[in-house]
Amino acid sequence: MDLDAIVIGGGHTGIEASLALSRLGFETLLITQNPDVIGKMSCNPAIGGLAKGNLVREIDALGGEMAKLIDATMIQFRILNKSKGPAVQAYRAQADKTAYSLLAKWTLEREKNLHVFQDTVVDLTTDSSGRRIQGVLTERGRIFKARTVVLTTGTFMESRIFIGEYSGPSGRLGEPAAIGLGKSLRRMGFDVGRLKTGTPARALRSSLIFERMTEQPGDDEMLPFSFSDSKVNRPNVPCYITYTTAETHRIIEENIDKSPLYGGKIVGVGPRYCPSIEDKVVRFPERQRHQIFVEPEGLSTEEVYLNGISSSLPEDVQEKFLKTVPGFEKIEIVRPGYAVEYDYLNPTQLYPSLETKRIKGLFVAGQTNGTSGYEEAAAQGLMAGINAGMFLQKKPPLILSRADAYIGVLIDDLVTLGTEEPYRLFTSRAEYRLALRHDTADLRLLEKGYTAGLKGDEEKQRLQEKIQNLDEIREILKKRKVHESDTAHLSALKHHPGKSFEQALRDPLIKMKDLTALDDELAKRRTKYLKYVELDIKYEGYIKRQKEQVKRFERMEKKRIPEDFNYALAAGLSAEAREKLTKIRPLSVGQASRIQGVRPADVAVLLVLLKKGV
Amino acid sequence: MIEYLYTVEEPIAALSTPWGESAIAVIRTSGGNTLTLINRIFKPFMRRTGDAEPGNKVSPGKIRVSAKSKGSTLHYGKIIDSDSGEILDDVMLALYRAPASYTGEDSAEIFCHGSLAVITRILALLYKCGFRPAQAGEFTLRAFLNGKMDLTRAEAVNELIRSRSDKARALALNRLSGTIERKITEIKLRLVNFLSSVEVRLDYPDEDIEGEVVSEKECSSVENELKQLISSYETGRLFQEGVTAVLAGRTNAGKSTLFNLLLKEERSIVSRYHGTTRDYIEGNIVVAGIPVRVFDTAGLRKGGGPVEMEGVRRSNRVIKGADFILYLVDASFGLTEEDTDFIKSYSGSYGGKGKIIKVWNKIDLKSTGGVKAPDGFLPLSAETGTGLDKLVKRIEQTILHGTPVRPGEPVIDSIRQKELLDRTLDALRRFKRGLKRNDPLDAISVELQEAVHLLGEITGEVTSQDILNNIFSNFCVGK
């Protein structure tokens, strides 16, 4: 078989990378240690959430798969932050884990040009210069050749699992680590570090007493993440909320020395935003209780996920403290919580295309780059897949800016700043959050997906219709004036006689749905479009201010720096800046300015030198 | 903040001549819509109705500076604060159209009088109407980026920018005294806490985070701290730049005698004849540690020869620019209509200062014996010095009135800092208003971010990573 591309790993990253490559027409081989765990959700059974939900919709707009997978397998849907503002509203869905994973596997299997193969990659092969990728070597001694390789090993590279005193080489509990590859990468000169993450226990649903907890139902209306799915018709299963108690905390404190984290066994750095229960108790002793979400793992299983209480304490301690939680008195644990430590590649070794600077044609994506979360992983997988495709076609890479997409923020942060703890995306990482609403993802990105070759004419047509619809609604609102008779129906309109509906809508007391009731033309329009225009108008002032900031930002992004720019010869740069710039090799002056240790004076010098060089 | 720093086209302004008293100073502006912005503050003189006439009878012309004005032209006119209608100075304005300018952008240079008061006010007006203070080396940098410099000069410019920005930073750091830096950092920290409190609620919707996002009380308290710092600028300015005082009054009211008394040296030509001082004379004294520039002006008198009229015209201009006026009335002559007219027109809101000290002079003369000083007048004999103590006391009160001078309090002393603090305060107020109106958190967070960034320009940038660090050390979130 003549291969164009190899993707190592079948997790959320590998799925997107391999689909993108094969859909661009390249013969692609996906090598996984076990095809049965393709698309497995190692941690919580949910997709989306703050910023992450936006990522999923951005992936969809560019031509990725994640939105479609969750749309077909969700068992609960909620819009988060409904009351807190347009830019931070986010979709979140509980997933049927097994269904999700099976659908992912089936999708890969049905894809033309895509081949799934079970093996473990232990080394990469390069040409004689050592600077260009040639293929991979597997555990069973097979050599596969391809012009490009995408590395998506997740938490499996040289991984170890910890539960109390126990530790062993696994990526997920019961699944072997991928041994060898981390060592090879170190040998090739890559900067490889250790990170840690953790997961809570899974329990048997029938052993819990739900009357002692608070039900957290999903929204009545289930909406699709994908812009091309028009509706979702899925079961709606509730979650439950309960809390730790003083007794829980006492038991944890009493046994803290048995934690591999506090006992010094784990050297990897864990995520602060997703702390283990041990961390929470030790770091915030004044807190009386901590929230626990009981989430269903799927429709075809009795297992539930205990979100908020990840732990690597010994199993007997886990059981003991869990039993002090209201509703958990008779808990039966199916799988204990554990911590996992793994190799990651410092992502500053990558270009914004996710190609390594060291070896041409080698792309790295996902948790291997130090991120955490399915969505962050998938987003990188998609971009690495697209850009490996661009590389094969000798086209310039697709690089999204911080003002284009959360994906842009994610990747720019990774390759410019690097990360020393598992990186998770937050909306607060985005400077231009108001411009990155989830309902604008298609407007921002679909065209790019189309140009790249992952979106078809039909989808482009749908986007045109959306744009036209939005324009028309805006036009109606502009033309329609507030009549005397309107005020009878809506007293808040009293203050806006003769003004246009658009002006009236700026009044916080007036909602779009009030106006829709007054006008037949508006009433005919789709709710999601009306909602969209409403947000645009209501927050116009803030959006405008943000747009100005974006404009200023883009000027610096447009000033390109050649990849081979010689910083050693750049007189006037501070020593620190020279070192950092040489290491990161930013592609634009904007990116350079975000590197830690590069000061305004250095940027000025850089601008002058670039001008001179031209 | 880098994106503010080196962006081209954004209108910028700065004093191009050294900061100090001089005959003429040059303020340079450059950027995309410079001409439109200049139009708002500059009114050209078209024709004069005769040089012999007093200067204020010059009619403004109809042709104004606009986006269509020709470049490489020189215009004579006045700088006017269009909000208050106040004339700040008569100036020469040089216009340059892109690319034929130093920076290669549309650009204007204002040649104004070199008094620090005038310079400060013109700069403040420019910042108010849309220019921002230029950073060190920024004009040169733009010139470079726009290809106005040939390559052989590149290295030199490179060095220049390098040394200037480093020097400017060192200067800025030096100027930030320990106390003020602590103060601003403290305010910034409180704003960062606000921002964390907002952001944690946005990024962790499922957590039960207790308490108000930001209490109005907290907000007002930071607002007050900012206000106090901003008002300290006036105090800082007082000590650094001092104030100007003008001696005014009818001819022969004893202004020069008082001037000499204050300066304790015979500088003015003192005579008993009206109209001896035909131009103005200045001298420096120190009151309560604050330098006061005292101007002795020609007396106000109608008629007189053309030379004297010119003196009166100049006096008028000095009077308009003064921080306060010592108005003398000859007690032996009594209060005339001219006196009351003057006092009325100047005790109002001229220049927003309107401070006037009324002096009932020559109480030593026999002819004034027994006539009590009218209400609000300080009795004085400039000749003998009787009443001088009380006058100095009054001067002190007038200068310090409304300025919070407390020993040990930090004082800001650069207009750039003041401008940044002003904008910070504006952003904080917009945040507070949005919070009150129940605007969504993600929208009003834009304002807080702006406030934090602005303070960051004084004491160092706050990154989103800093905010996250603050969140994780203060809130127990995550699952």
Contacts between the chains, C-beta under 8 A, distances in Angstrom:
chain1	res1	chain2	res2	distance
A	44	B	479	7.8
A	50	B	202	7.0
A	50	B	203	5.0
A	50	B	204	7.5
A	50	B	205	6.6
A	51	B	203	7.3
A	80	B	205	4.4
A	80	B	206	7.4
A	81	B	202	6.6
A	81	B	205	4.7
A	83	B	440	7.8
A	84	B	201	6.7
A	84	B	202	5.9
A	84	B	205	7.1
A	84	B	440	5.7
A	84	B	441	4.8
A	84	B	442	6.4
A	85	B	202	7.4
A	85	B	439	7.9
A	85	B	440	2.7
A	85	B	441	5.3
A	85	B	442	3.5
A	85	B	443	5.5
A	86	B	440	6.4
A	86	B	442	6.9
A	86	B	443	7.5
A	87	B	440	8.0
A	87	B	442	4.3
A	87	B	443	7.4
A	88	B	202	4.5
A	88	B	203	7.7
A	88	B	205	8.0
A	88	B	440	7.9
A	88	B	441	7.3
A	88	B	442	4.4
A	90	B	205	7.9
A	271	B	478	7.6
A	272	B	472	4.3
A	272	B	478	7.5
A	273	B	468	7.7
A	273	B	472	6.5
A	273	B	477	7.0
A	273	B	478	4.6
A	274	B	478	4.4
A	274	B	479	6.8
A	275	B	476	7.8
A	275	B	478	5.5
A	280	B	476	5.6
A	283	B	476	7.1
A	284	B	476	4.0
A	287	B	476	5.3
A	290	B	476	7.1
A	291	B	206	7.5
A	291	B	207	6.7
A	291	B	208	6.3
A	291	B	479	7.2
A	292	B	479	8.0
A	293	B	206	7.2
A	293	B	479	6.5
A	307	B	479	4.8
A	308	B	479	3.5
A	309	B	479	7.7
A	310	B	479	7.8
A	417	B	465	7.5
A	426	B	199	7.6
A	426	B	203	4.6
A	426	B	468	6.6
A	427	B	199	7.8
A	427	B	202	5.8
A	427	B	203	5.7
A	427	B	442	7.3
A	428	B	199	4.2
A	428	B	202	6.9
A	428	B	203	5.9
A	428	B	464	5.7
A	428	B	467	6.0
A	428	B	468	6.7
A	429	B	464	5.1
A	429	B	468	7.5
A	431	B	449	7.9
A	431	B	464	7.4
A	433	B	442	6.1
A	433	B	445	7.7
A	434	B	442	7.0
A	434	B	443	6.9
A	434	B	446	6.8
A	508	B	437	6.2
A	508	B	438	7.2
A	508	B	439	7.5
A	539	B	440	7.4
A	539	B	443	5.2
A	542	B	443	4.4
A	542	B	444	7.8
A	542	B	446	5.3
A	545	B	446	6.2
A	546	B	446	6.2
A	549	B	3	7.6
A	552	B	3	4.9
A	552	B	4	7.5
A	552	B	7	5.4
A	552	B	10	7.5
A	553	B	3	5.6
A	555	B	7	5.6
A	555	B	8	7.3
A	556	B	2	7.4
A	556	B	3	6.3
A	556	B	6	7.6
A	556	B	7	7.3
A	571	B	155	7.1
A	571	B	158	6.8
A	572	B	158	4.9
A	572	B	159	6.7
A	572	B	161	8.0
A	572	B	162	4.9
A	593	B	2	4.2
A	593	B	3	7.7
A	600	B	2	5.7
A	600	B	5	5.0
A	600	B	6	7.2
A	600	B	135	7.8
A	600	B	165	6.6
A	601	B	161	7.1
A	601	B	162	5.9
A	601	B	165	4.2
A	601	B	166	6.0
A	601	B	169	7.6
A	603	B	2	6.0
A	603	B	5	7.4
A	603	B	6	6.2
A	604	B	5	7.9
A	604	B	6	6.0
A	604	B	137	6.9
A	604	B	141	5.8
A	604	B	161	4.9
A	604	B	162	7.5
A	604	B	165	6.4
A	605	B	158	5.9
A	605	B	161	6.8
A	605	B	162	6.1
A	607	B	6	6.4
A	607	B	141	7.0
A	607	B	144	7.8
A	607	B	145	6.4
A	608	B	141	7.4
A	608	B	144	5.7
A	608	B	154	6.4
A	608	B	157	6.3
A	608	B	158	5.0
A	608	B	161	6.7
A	609	B	158	7.2
A	611	B	144	6.2
A	611	B	145	6.1
A	611	B	147	7.6
A	611	B	154	7.8
A	612	B	151	6.1
A	612	B	154	4.6
